[in-house]
Amino acid sequence: MDLEPYKGSESYQVEDFDLFFGREREAEQVTALILASRLSLLHAASGAGKTSLLNARVIPFLESSRWLPVRTLLQNDPIRAIRTAVLRSVVACPEVEARALDRIFESCPEAVGPDSTIAQLVKFYDTLPIRDSRSRTLLMPVPSKLPTWVGGHDETGRTIPFISRILRSTCSVERFNLFIQAVDPAFPKITLDTKLGELKADLQSASCVTYYRDLVGELEPPATNLVHFFNHLWAVMGRRFPSGEFAVVLIIDQFEEIFTRYVDRNLEGLADGSLPDWRLRLELFDELRQLHESLGAQDQSEDSPRAMTLPLHIVISMRDEFIAHLDPIRKFAWNLDEASFHLDFIARKEAATVIQEPARYYGYSYSPECSDRIVDDLTREGRVVEPAHIQIICTKLWSVKQPEISLQLYQELGGTRGILDTYFDEFLDRFGPAEALTIVELLEPLITSSGTRNIVEETSLVHQPLWRTEERRRLLSELVNRNIIRIEPRLGGRFVEITHEFLIRRIREKITQLLVQDPAYARLRDAIAALRDLEHQNFRCLRSEDHLSRAQFESLSTYRESLDWPAWAREVMFRAAIRLGAKLDHIRAWAELLRADPVVLTDEDILSDAASTVSEHVSGRHRTPDRGRRWRLGKGDLDQQYADSAKPARGRYGRQDRRVADMVPLACGGLT
């Protein structure tokens, strides 16, 4: 099976090295800057491709230079995120390597098996065409799980296996052997002639697994201070490697999140902890200060013993507009601006390469006129092109499956503006109105009030009271498959974010169009909010004005079959139907739903609302009923009122009285 030659709205990953073009010069400059500076800064406008450059070029370059790159995001706990990412990246996990071998056996059964050697595996991989999906899937990270005591959490994530680094030629077999024997000193020596089946068996041996667990436990000191953590890491790991073989580059990507997501909850009105507290930002800055001062002190000491020399370089990657917020870091890293690299959009002269080279590997081409027109249409200020726009447009053109992409085809699809504007619309058009509303409602919390990307835990999106969980999970998967959003495992949870900034404008327009301007859906959202407010209240004892309004009840009833109804919500709706004098079919529907629940309602429970309704209607709402008598009504009283209301109606309220009274036997019969 072939994978797509372009990435659409998704960032390039390390496995996409062979399909990443147009950034060789920038990658070399960034790598040189990182290795020349203890603390460096990579910044760019949104959409310039910082993450893609790091993944598909800088990280492989660093690996080839015998460094250990550790890319991490800050998530909700920056210090723990850094420590966890480092442990996952610098300690060879036997389980990860064994899973990578299983993936190889499953993907290439015709060519590679347990009796194959590492040399035969490498030779087979080198023959795979780039368009073959295995050329990338064999390089992808695999699920990994740190021992549960690390940080006190179940740390599940993804790790790039060393065997995958061998396949993409950024790690030698000898270096792989060093990292495995650093974990298990008794591990058999790994060479090109090592058989894959024997390697897997050794990796899964009880002794190797025990050595790994013990080592990770030793590397996780009780103190949370980053200086202590890294010094301890070097004290333990440094003595297990020859000089120069264990050196770390910590890459903190999307650093702007420390400003966009870490908030003052009091000012933002957030009491649920949905966003991390701003004080964690100050804690991170202080940790970086201490770490930077420790590194600087080591650099100034020519006689530092090897055990105290920390081989660590730090890279901060972030968006341009937040650079001014780095003043707390500039106070201790006074040369930060000198150690910075501004990544511009792709130069116009490189844009044609980005368009044409992936197509060549996949056996098709662009006519010169079409390629030139795409570049002309996308060029900004006469000099640069936004990478994400190239990817979206080329993905759309590739989907047509023609041997040559002509200018005519490009124009028929609406050119650059037409393709970009319809990217999200085409996805949404695949769904019915109700599903489209749910999709937009799922995306709404992923955009901050200021119009930037937000990160939300998956469970908070999927598990919403009254909304159907399985339906929301299915639609979330559809969004992932279309590269509208990404879901990443972080710190024991799974977090969701929109893949790219260029999608936000159109998504916000759809939010306004479908959620805000649709009166029926706006009423439903208001009604659901009102219903949820009753969940934790003693709704059986509230005053009538504190219950659902008639409009809220009717809105919820309209969407009754589209929502999930927990027992408490069914009871509230049944009581509201009685209290508001709803139509008989509504009463009957809520009665049937309530009967299915393992909830026992006493006569008094049901009759209290029913009696209240009958008393109010028989008395006339313009008069204040005798509250004491109303709550003392029993079944006999209700039967008498029903009999009375069955007589020919007289007066203004006769018809309504009879209809309300008709509800009472239904409410009283069969449910108690």
N, C-alpha and C positions, 0 to 999 in steps of 0.2 A: 504494500500500500504506500502511495506517495503522500507526503505531507505538503502543505502549501509553501510556495517559495517566498511568500511575504508574511509579515507578522500582523497585519491589520493594526488594530489599536493596542496590541500587546507589546510589551517590551521584549527585546532580544534576551535570550538566556545564554549560559555558557555553552550549551549544546548547539547553539546557532552560529558558532564561530565561522563556519564555511560559507554562510549566506549573508554575512555582515560586511557591507562594502562602504567605501567612501570616507572612512574615518581613520585610516592608518596613521596619518601624520599626527592627528590629535591624540591618538592612543599612545604613540611613542612619547609625545611631550608630557602627557599626564603621568605616565609610568616613570619617566625620568624625574619629574617634580616630586612624586611620592617618595622615591628612594633617596632624594636629596634633602628631604625635610622631615623632621620629626612630626610636625603637624601641618597638614596642607588642606587647601580648600578647593573643591571643584564646584563651580556654580554655573547656572545657565537658566535661560527662560524656560517656562513650562513647555514641554513638547520638543525640546532640543535633543533629547535622547541621552541624558546623563546615565540613567540606569542601563540602557542598552550598551553604551560605550564601556561601562564598568564590567558588565557581564560578559560580553562577547569579545572584548579586546583586552582591557586592562587586567582583569583577573587571570586570563590565560597567559599574558605576558609575565605577570608576577610569578605565576607557577613555574613557567619556563626558566625564570631567574632564581629558582630554588627558595622563593618566599612562600609563606602560607597566608594567602588572602582570606580574610574573614569579613564577609559582607553581612550587615545586620540592619534592621530597622528598630526604632526606639520603642514602638508599641506602647503599652500602658505602664511599663516599669523599665526605664532605660537601663539602670544598672544591672538588673537581672537579665535583661535581653542581651546585653553585651557579654556577660559571663557565660550565658547559655550558648550563644553563637560561637564563642571561642572554644568552649569544651567540645562542641559538636564538630568543629572544623579541624582542630589540630590534633585530636586523638583519634587514631584509626579505630573504627568500630568494627569488630569481627562480624556482627550481625549485618551491618550495611554491606560489607564486601561479599558476604555469602548471598545476600539478596541480589546483588548485582550479578553474580555468577548464575543464579537461577534465572534471572531475566535473559541473560545471554543464551542459556540452554533452551529456554522457551521460544526465543525469537529466531534462533538460527539452528534449528534441529538438524537441518540437512548438511551443515558444514562444521558445527562446533558441538562437542559433547564432553562428558567427563574425562574421556581419554585424550582429549586435545590438549596441547601445551599452550602456554601463554604466547609463544612465538607464532604458533599456528593461528591463534585467535587474532593477534595483531595483523598478520598477513591477510586473513579473511576480511577484517574490518577495512583495511586499506583498499580492498577491491570493490567495496560497496559504492555505488554511485551516490552522489549527494542527494539526489531526489528520493532514494530509498529511505523509507521512514526509519529503518533500523540505524541509519547513520547518525540519527539524532536521539532516538529513544534509548540506545545503549549508553548514551552520555548523560542522561538526565539524572537528577538527584533521586534518591530512593527514600522512602519513609524511614525515620530513625527515632529512637526513643532513648533518652538518657535515663539512667537509674532514677527511680522515683524519689530518692532522698535529695537529689540535686535541687537546691533552692526550695525544697519542701513541696515541689509540684511534680505532676506527671508531665514531663517535658517531651512532647512529641513534635517532631518537625521533619525536615528533609535534609539530606546530606549528600554531597557529591562523593561517590566512591573513588578510592585511589585507582581501582582497576579501570574506571572510566577515564581518569586523567592519563593513564598509560595509553589508552586507545586514541586520545586526541593529542598525544605526543607532548604533553606538558609535565609529565612525570616519568622517570625511568623505573624499570623494574628494581634496580638497586635502591632507589629512594623509597619505593614501596616497601621493600624489605626492611629498611631502617625504621619506618613508622610502625610496622607490625611488630618487629622485635623490641621496639620501645614499649609496646604494650605487654608482650609476652617474650621475655628473654630466651625462653626455651623453644620458641617457634622454629620449625625447620626453615632453612635458608630458601628464599624464593629466587628463582632464576627464570630465564626464558624457557628452560626445559621443564619447568614445573608443570605437572598435569593439573588441569582445572578441577577435576573431581577430588584429587588429593588435597588441593589447596582449600576447597570448600570444607572437606572433612576436618582439616586441621583448624580452620576458622571456627567451626561449630563445636570443637572439643570443649569439654567441661573446664579444662585448665585455662584455655584461651579466654573463654567467657568470664571466668573468675578473675583472671588477671585484669581484664578490662574494667570490670565493676570495681575492683579494688583501686585501680589507678584513678578512675574518675572520682571515686570517693576521696582519695588523697588530694586531688587537685581542687576540691571544693572546700576551701577553708571557711570556718564559721563567720569571719568578718566579711562585711560587704564592701569594704574599701577597695577600689580598683587598683591602687598601688600595691596593696598587700596581695591582691589576687594575682596580678601579673608577675610580681616578684616571686611569689610562691610557685606559679606556673613554671617560671624559668629555673628556679631552684630544683624542681622535680624533673622537668623534661630536659633541661639543658645538659645535665650530666649523662643523659641517655643517647645523645647525638654527638657526632663529630663537630668540631668548630665550624660555624657558618651554616649548618644544616637545619637549624631550628630558629626561624625568624618570622615574625608575624606582622602583617599589615591589617590593621583594623579599619574597615570602611563603614562608616555610619551613613547610610543612604537615606534620602528624604528627610534630612535634618530639619527642614522647615516645620515638620510636624510638632517639634518641641514648642513652637510658637502658635500654631493653628489649633492644636488639640488640647494642650495643657492649659486649663482655664481656671479662673476664679469662680468656683461653683456658686458662691453666693450672688455674685454679680450676674451670672448667666442664668440664675434661677434653677440650677440643676442640683437636686437633692438625691438622685438615684445613682450617682457615681458612674454615669454613662461615659463621661470624659475624665481623663486623669487630672489630678490637681496641679496647679501651677507651681507649687512648692517643689515638685519633683524636677522641674526645670532648673531651679536654683541648685538643687542637690547634684544634678548632672554637671552643671558648670563648675561647681566646687570640686567634684571628682576629677574632671578633666584638668582643672588647674593643678591639683596635687600630682596628677600623673605627668603633666607637662613639666612641672618643676623637678620631678624625680628624674625624668629623661634628660632634662637640661643639666642637672647636677652630674649625671653619669658622663655626659659628653665632655664636661669641663675637667673631669678627673682622668688624667692619663694613666694613673696607676690603679684604676678600679679593678678588683679581682673579677675573674670571669663569672663567678657565682652572683655577682651583683650587677652585672651589665645586662640590661633588659633590651633585647633585640625587637623593638616595637616601633612601628610608624603608624600614625593615625591620619585618616582622611575623612573630611566632612564633605558630604555632597548635598547640595540644596539649591533651591530656586533663587533667582536673582533678587526678587523683591524683598527677601528677608535678610539680605546681607547686613543692612543697617542694624539689625537686632543682635549682631554678633559682638557688640561692644564689650559685654562681660568677658568674652573670650579674648578679645584684643588686649584687655588689661594685663593678661599674663602671657599671651602669645603676641608680642608687639610686632613681629614681622609676618603676621598672618596674611596681610595683603600682598606682600612680596612672594609668599608661598602659595599663591592662588592661581587658578587657571579658569578663564572664562570660556566655556564651550558655546560657540555660536551655532546657529542652525547650519545645515549642510551647505557648503559653498556651491554656487550655481554650477561651476565647472565639474563638480563631483556628482551632481544630481543624476546625470545621464547614466553614470556607472551604477548607482543605486537602483535605477529602474531596469537596466538591461542585463546586468550580470546574473541575478537570480533566474531570470527567464531563460538565459542561455543554458544553465544547468538543467532546466526542466524541459528543454527541447522546443521552445517557441521563442518568438522575437517580437520586437516593436519596429514598426516602420520608422525610418528616420524622422519623417514629418510628425508622426504621433509623439515620439519621444521628445522632440524639440518643443511641440506645443504644450505638453504636460509641464515641462520645465518652465516655459514662458509663463504659463497660467499660474504656476505656483510661486514664482520668484517674487521675493519681497525686497523692496528698495533696490532692485536691480542687481542683487548680489547673493542672497541666500534663499534656501528652500526649507520649509519645516518638514522634518523626517516623517512624522506621523501621517501627514497628508499624502506623502508619496506612498506609504504603505497601504493606506485605505484605498486609494485610487487604483494602485496596481493589483491589490487583492480583488477588487471588483472586476477589473479587466481580465485577470487570469481566470475568473470563474466562468467566463464566456467560452473558454476552451477552444480557441482558434490558433492555428499555427503561427499567424502573424496578427498582431494587434494594429489595426489600421487607424488612421485619423478619423475616418468616417464612423467607425464603431465608437470611438471615444466621444465624438460629438453626439451620436445617437443616445448615448447614456447620460448626456447633459453636461459633459465636460467636468472640470474639477468641482465647480460649485454644486452642480447637480448631484454628483456622486457623494460628496461630503454631507450635503444636507439630507440626503435620503438614507444615509447609513443606519441611523437609529430608527427612522420611520419604517424602513423596509423590515426591520426586525419586529417592530411593534405590530405591523400590518398582518403578520402571520397569526395573530391571536384574535379571539373574539372580544367584544367590548368589555365584558366582565374581567377577562384575563388581562387585557391591556390596562385596565384600571389598577388591578393588583400589582402588575409589574411596575407601574409608575409609583404606586404607593410604597413598594419595596425600595425603590431608588431614592425616594424623597429624603430619608435620613442620611443618605450617603453624600449629601451636599450641605455644606455649612451655610449659615445665614449670609455669609459674605461671598458665597459663590465658589468656594474651594472644595476640594475633595475631603471627605470625612471617612474615618474608619470605624466600622460598627461590628460588634461580635455577631456571628451568624445566628446564634440562638435567639438573640433579641429581635432579629428580623423574621425568623421563621415562626417562633412561638409567640404569637400575639393573641390575646383573648378574643374569642369569637371567630377569628379568621381560621380557615382550614389549614392546618399545619402541613399536611402532605402536598396540598396544592401550592402553597407558598414555596416549599422546598423544591418542587418540580420546576416552578418558574424561575427560581434562583439558579437552578442548574442550566436552564435555557440561556439565561443571561451570561453564565460562565462560558458555555459552549460558543456563544457569539462574540466573546471577548469584550462584552460590555462591562463586566465586572470581573474581578479576580478574588479568589478565596485562598488565604494563606494560613497554615497552622502556625500559631505563635503563642509561646508561653502557656501551653496547656489548653488553648482555645483555638477557634477558627475565626479569622477576621476578614471582613468583606470591604472592598473599596472599588470605586470606578477606575477602569484601567487607564483612562487618559483624559486630560483636561478638555480636549476639544469636544468631547461628548457632552460636557456639562451644559453648554448653552442650549442645545436642542432638548436635553432632558428637562431643564428648567421650564422651557416653553411648554413641554407636554404636561408637566406638573400643573402649570397655570391653566392650561386648556382643559385637562381632564379632571383634575382634582378640585381646583378652585372655582372654575367657571361652570362646572356641572352642578346645578342646584341639588339634584337628587342625591348625588354622591356626597356633596358637602353636608346635606342633612343627615345622611347615614353616618358619616364620621362624627358629627356632633352627637348623634344618638348613641353611638357606641361609647363615646367618651362619657356621656351621662350614665349609661348602664354600668360601665366599669367603676364609676364613682360609688355605685351602690354595693359593689361586691363586698367591701369590708365594713359596711354599715349594717346596723340592725334594721333592715328595710321593712320588717314586719311592724315596726313601731313608729315609723316616720309619718309626719303629716302629709296630707295629700299633695301639697304644693312642693314637697321635697322629693316626690317620686318622678317617674318619667312623665313628660308632657304628652298630650295626645299626638302631637306632630312627631315626637321622638318614637312613641310606640308604633305609630303607623309606618314610619320609615323602617324600623327594625322588622316589622311584620312583612313588609314588602320583600325584604331580602332574607326572609326566614330560611329558605332552602339553600341559600348560598353561604350560610354561616354555620359555625359549630356552636352548639349551645350546651355549656356545662350546666349541671343541675341547678346551681343557684340562679343562673340567668333565666332558665326555663320557669322557675318559680316566680321570679320578678315579673316576667312577661305575662304569666298566667294571672297573677294578682292585678297587673295593670289592665289586662283585658276586662276583668271583672269590675275593677274600680272605675274605668273610663267608659264602661258600657259599650264595649266593642261589638262588632257584628258576630252573629252566632257562629259563622264558619271560622272566624278568628279564635273565638272561645274554644270551639271544638278542636282546632289544630293545636293550640297550646295545651289543652287538656290531654290530648293524645301524647304529645311530647313529654309532658310531665309524668304521665302514667308509666312511661318506659324507664323513669329514673328510680334508683333505689332510695327515694326520699318519701317518708311517710308524713303526710299532712293530716293533722287532726281535724275533726269537725270544726273546732274553734278557729284553727288556722284559716280554713277556707271561708267559713261563714262570716268571719270578721270583715273581710273585704267585701264579700257578697252582700252582707247585711248593710254595710256602710253604703254601698252603691244603691241598693233598693231604697233605703231610708232617704238618701239625698234626692233620688228621683221622685219618689212618691211625695215627699214633703215639698219638692220644688227647690231648685238651687238658689232661688232668691231668698229662701228662708234658712235660718241657721237651725239645723236639726238638733234634737236633744241628744248630745254626745253620749250621755250616760245610757240612755235607753238604746241607742244605736248599737253600742258595743255589748249590750246584754241580750241582743236578739239571739234566739236559738233556732233550731231547725223548724220547730212548730210555728214560730212567728213568721219565718220565711215562707213556709207552705201557705199560711193564711194570707200573707201579702201577695203571693203568687196567685192564689184563688181570687183575691180581690181584684188584681190587675187583669185577670182574664175576663172580667165583666166588660160590657161595652164601654169604650173609652169616652170620658167626658172631659172637656176642658182642654187647655193648651198642651198639657204634658201627657195626655192619655196614650198616644201611640208609643212614645218613648218609654213610658212606664211599663207597657206590656212587653216591649222588646227586652228591657232590662230584666224584668221578672222572668222571662223565658230563659234567661241565662242561669238563673239560680238553681233549678233542678239539675241542669247539666253540671254545674259547679259542685253541687252537693252529692249527686249520684255517681257512684262508680269510682270515685277518687279517694274516699275515706274508708 
